[in-house]
């Protein structure tokens, strides 16, 4: 194709925008330029982009309509004639907004399902610990329920970090036998129970009391510090 040469005004570059200023307070410079037309084609992803204004070349630079390219790249474009400003903004694509809404909804469902799963796992862990505590309580009563030929009732509760122990004895029935016990006998009982608890829950601190059920009176209190592996009876180390 034979090359076309023709003079055009710089204002021709605004044709791609589609708006020419009707008036302005700014001074206007008019300049004659030499534009070359070579039947320039614009391709986007292998497809030709149509335009009402033919692209042209000036001094080795190819000029194409801004509005055409804004449409190709999904942009909105406006012309401010009072400030001679081209404004380009992202165009809201309803398809993208719809996909983002779907993704947000799915993310919310995933988060909800994950929370339900975490809750179920916590419940299972709690049930497992409860089962262990119940089994340990039965074992302690089997081992120490008749300690020193007295009848002791041992109950425990708590979790893997803290275990509460309550040891009951009826002194209406076992007053004489209990009076025959010395401090070392009580210490042996407390130490054995605490160490059995630590065998199952090695990180659990132990808080306990011995209670006379006939008077609902606390006879002794004891504490086992798991981190130090130290046991106290009535505030004194065993």
Buried (B, 14 or more C-beta within 10 A) or exposed (E): EEEEEEEBEEEBBBBBBBBEBEEEEEEEEEEEBEBBBBEBEBEEEEEEBEBEBBBBBBEEEEBBBBBBBBBBEEBEBBBEEEEEEBEEEEEEEEEEEEEEEEEEEEEEEEEEEEEEEEEEEEEEEEEEBEEBBEEBBEBBBEEBEEBBEBEBEBEBEBBBEBBBBBBBBBBEEBEEBBEEBEEEBBBBBBBBBBEBBBEBBEEBBBBBBBBBEBEEEEBBBBBBEBEEEEBBBEEEEB
